[in-house]
Amino acid sequence: MVDVDPVYANSEEWYESIPEDIRPTRDQPFYHLLAENDESSYVAYVSQQNLLADAEAGPIDHPSLDEMFEGYRNGRYRLRRSLSH
């Protein structure tokens, strides 16, 4: 996870593009995640109800890792000090 919005904070157009029968409610946390699949790396915006555990539970290969994190240790990424609050 890179960041979290306590409630939905993306565009109305994005929200309405989700089919109504699977559209998450707005009143839950939404996470900005570094994600990857077999074809690309991207930043995903995911509702809490749609989070899934990483089956591999290991480091990821994402082009934004080096600019955001100092390294991977003990199963966690360490946020760069310049980005922490």
Contacts in CASP RR format, 6 or more apart in sequence:
PFRMAT RR
TARGET T0000
AUTHOR 0000-0000-0000
METHOD contacts of the structure
MODEL  1
MVDVDPVYANSEEWYESIPEDIRPTRDQPFYHLLAENDESSYVAYVSQQN
LLADAEAGPIDHPSLDEMFEGYRNGRYRLRRSLSH
1 31 0 8 1.000
1 32 0 8 1.000
1 33 0 8 1.000
2 31 0 8 1.000
2 32 0 8 1.000
2 33 0 8 1.000
2 34 0 8 1.000
2 43 0 8 1.000
2 68 0 8 1.000
3 31 0 8 1.000
3 32 0 8 1.000
4 29 0 8 1.000
4 30 0 8 1.000
4 31 0 8 1.000
4 32 0 8 1.000
5 29 0 8 1.000
5 30 0 8 1.000
5 31 0 8 1.000
5 32 0 8 1.000
6 29 0 8 1.000
7 26 0 8 1.000
7 27 0 8 1.000
7 28 0 8 1.000
7 29 0 8 1.000
7 30 0 8 1.000
8 15 0 8 1.000
8 24 0 8 1.000
8 26 0 8 1.000
8 27 0 8 1.000
8 28 0 8 1.000
8 30 0 8 1.000
8 47 0 8 1.000
9 30 0 8 1.000
10 30 0 8 1.000
10 45 0 8 1.000
14 45 0 8 1.000
15 23 0 8 1.000
15 26 0 8 1.000
18 24 0 8 1.000
24 47 0 8 1.000
24 49 0 8 1.000
24 50 0 8 1.000
25 47 0 8 1.000
25 49 0 8 1.000
28 47 0 8 1.000
28 48 0 8 1.000
28 49 0 8 1.000
29 47 0 8 1.000
29 48 0 8 1.000
30 45 0 8 1.000
30 46 0 8 1.000
30 47 0 8 1.000
30 48 0 8 1.000
31 45 0 8 1.000
31 46 0 8 1.000
31 47 0 8 1.000
31 48 0 8 1.000
31 51 0 8 1.000
32 43 0 8 1.000
32 44 0 8 1.000
32 45 0 8 1.000
33 43 0 8 1.000
33 44 0 8 1.000
33 45 0 8 1.000
33 46 0 8 1.000
34 41 0 8 1.000
34 43 0 8 1.000
34 44 0 8 1.000
34 60 0 8 1.000
34 62 0 8 1.000
34 64 0 8 1.000
34 65 0 8 1.000
34 68 0 8 1.000
35 41 0 8 1.000
35 42 0 8 1.000
35 43 0 8 1.000
35 44 0 8 1.000
35 62 0 8 1.000
36 42 0 8 1.000
36 60 0 8 1.000
36 61 0 8 1.000
36 62 0 8 1.000
41 61 0 8 1.000
41 62 0 8 1.000
41 63 0 8 1.000
41 64 0 8 1.000
43 64 0 8 1.000
57 75 0 8 1.000
58 72 0 8 1.000
58 75 0 8 1.000
59 72 0 8 1.000
59 75 0 8 1.000
59 77 0 8 1.000
65 71 0 8 1.000
65 77 0 8 1.000
67 80 0 8 1.000
68 77 0 8 1.000
68 79 0 8 1.000
68 80 0 8 1.000
68 83 0 8 1.000
69 77 0 8 1.000
69 78 0 8 1.000
69 79 0 8 1.000
69 80 0 8 1.000
70 78 0 8 1.000
70 79 0 8 1.000
70 80 0 8 1.000
70 81 0 8 1.000
71 77 0 8 1.000
71 78 0 8 1.000
72 78 0 8 1.000
END
